């Protein structure tokens, strides 16, 4: 943002950056410039009109640079721009920060509970190519709360990806099957694989076996 007014806006105290966010923003794989741009949005509220020209004027940035930052933050799952109907019935573009606040909640919970490793969530989000839903976050947290090792969860994610499947139902089934077999660590997984390699190729978890709506399962 060379030559822009964005740095002076923060320096003059017009926008306050929470120290907590400044300490952890790199976990979102964004640059300092993108972080400052995100903080500008953060102080506009959780939803507001998408007006690139106004953003450009207020920050002293080129319009093309504004669009570049918006595209980058969108692709990294921190903001969304959606079209909705306003009170007068006209369609307009709105910037939504729901995903940003979702990721922020991950950071806060991670800070308060050392046993919860945000890298687990980030790994799964990366494999899924999207932001986790609140329900999915709670499911993963439940695994951790039940003393399932983070390394074992990551190994199950790798197993699912290797088998060409990317959903929590499949990963949960893998963890369940491993638990029934007495597997409690990555080392146990490796021992099982070596054992099956001597007998032949290990059968992957049947996708059909996990095709149930387990979020609504009462059993």
N, C-alpha and C positions, 0 to 999 in steps of 0.2 A: 504494500500500500504506500509506496513511495510518493511523497508529495501530497498525501491526503491529510485531512484534518482529524482523522480518527484518533490518533495518539494524543493530540491536544485536547480532544473531547474528554478522554479519560483523565488526563493530567489535570484538567480544570475542575475535576470532581463532578462533572455532569452525570457520569455513570460510574457506579461503584462495582468493583469486581470482588466477589466473595473470595477470601483467601483459600477456602476449601476447594473451590473450583480451580483456582489458579494452580494449586498444588497437584491436581489430579487430571487436568484436561488432556494431557498427553496420552492417557489411557484410551482416549477416543480416536487416537491416530489422526489428530488434526494439528495444523501448524498454529503458531502464535497469532498470526494474522487472522486465520479462520476463527480462532478462539475469541479474539477481540470483536470480530464481526458478529459472532454468536452472542456475545454479551450485550451488544447493541440491540439485537433482537430480543434478548432475555428481558431487557428493561422496557420493551414495548408491550409486553404482556404475553399471555399464552396463545392468543390468536389475534391477528390484526390484518388489515388490508395489505395485499401485496402491491407495493408501489415502488418499483425499482428506481424511478427517477427521483422520488423523494429521498430514498435511501442514499442515492448518489449525491444529491445536494447536501444533505445533512452530514455525510461523512467525507465529503470532498474527494470522492472516488470517481473514476471513470465508470460509466454505465456498464461497460463490458466487464469490468472487474467485479462489480456488484453481482452480475449474473454468474460469473465464474465461481464466486464464493457461495452463492445460493445453490448452484449445481453440485458443488463439492460437498456442502453440508447435507444436502438431500441424499446424495449417493452414499454418504457415511451414516445415514439413518438418524440424523439429529433434528432435522426439520422436514416439514412437508408443505407443499403448496397445492391446495385443492380448490376446485370451483364450487361455489355454493350460491344459493339465491338469498339476496338481502331482504330487508323488511319491505322494500318497494317492489319486490318481485324481479329485480334485475340480477343477472348472473355476475359474480365478481370473484376474483382470486383472493384466497385467504391463506396466510402463513400460519401453520399450526406448529406449536412447540411441544405437543404431547410426547413425541419420541425423545426429545431432549429431557423432559422431566422424568420420563421412564428411566433413562440411563442415569440421570442424577440420583434417582432413588436407589439404583444399584450401588452407586458410590457411597451414599450415606449409610446404607445397610452394611456394606463391606467395612466401612470405617468403624461401625458400632459392634460388628461381630467378626472378629479376626478369623474365625474358623471358616467363614464364607469367602471363597476365593473368586473374585470377579473375573479372573481369567477363564474360569469354567464357563461362565455366561458368554464371555466374549468369543471363546472358541466355538461354542454352539451357534452363536449368531453368525459368525464367519462362515461356518459350514452350511447353515441354512440360507445365508444370503439375505437376511432380514432381521429386524428387531424382534426380540422375544415378546410375547404377550405377558401381561401380569400373571395369568394362570400358569403359563409355562415357567415363568420365573419361580413361582411358588412350588411347582413340582420339582424343579432342580434343587431348590432350597430344602425341600423335604428329604431328598436323597442325602444331602449333606447333614441335615439334622439327625438322620437315622444312622449317622456315623459311616456312611459310604465314603470311601476315600476319593479325593478329587482326581487322583491319577487313574483310578479305576473307571470313573465316569468318562474321563477324557479318552481312555482306551476303548470304551464302549462306543463313543462317538466316532472314533477312527474305524472301528469294526463296521458300524452302520454305513459310514461313507464308502468303505471298501466294497460293501455289498450293494452300493448304489441306492441307498435309502437314507433320506434325511427328514426324519420326524421323531418326536419324543416318544411316541407309542412304541416304535421299533427299538429305540435305545432303552426304554424302560423294560421291554421284554428281554433284551440281551442281559441287562443287569439282573433281572428276575431269574433267568436261566442260570446265570453264573452263580447267583446266591444259592440256588437249589443244589448246585454241584459243589458247593463249599469254596468257591473262588472268592477271595477277599483282597487280592492284590494283583498288580500287573504281572508279578512273577508267577502267580498261580495261573494266569491266562497263558503265559508263555509255555509253562509246563504242559498245560492242556493241549496247546497247539502242537507241541513236539510229539506228544503222545498220539494225537490224531494223525500227524504226518506220517507216522510209522505204519498206521493202519490204512491210510488213504486220506483223500481230501476231506476236510471237516465240512459237514453240512451247515450252510448258513441258516440263520433263523428264518422260518417260513413267513413271508410277508402276510400271507392270508391268516396266519395264526394271530397276528397282532392287529387285524383289521376290525377293531371294536372301538366303540366310543367310551373309553375307560374313564373319561372325565365325568360321565353321568352314570357309571356303573355303581350300583348299590351293593354289590357283593364284596 
